[in-house]
Amino acid sequence: MFELELHHARSTELFRRAEAERLAREAVRGRRAARREEAARRAAETETHTRGPGRDRLTRAA
């Protein structure tokens, strides 16, 4: 009987650990996805500008 209780306790602990690891992997995937979305958003914002900063449209007359 005691071995059966130990088996149940061990299997319950393994299930808990597996769930914790799944949640950790899911959190990592979520953070990566958020970083990719943020990078894509920033890239889209910068691509709308055709001229770089500090470039004049007309040259100065001498």
Secondary structure, DSSP 8 states (H G I E B T S, - for coil): -HHHHHHHHHHHHHHHHHHHHHHHHHHHHHHHHHHHHHHHHHHHHHHT--S-TT--SS----
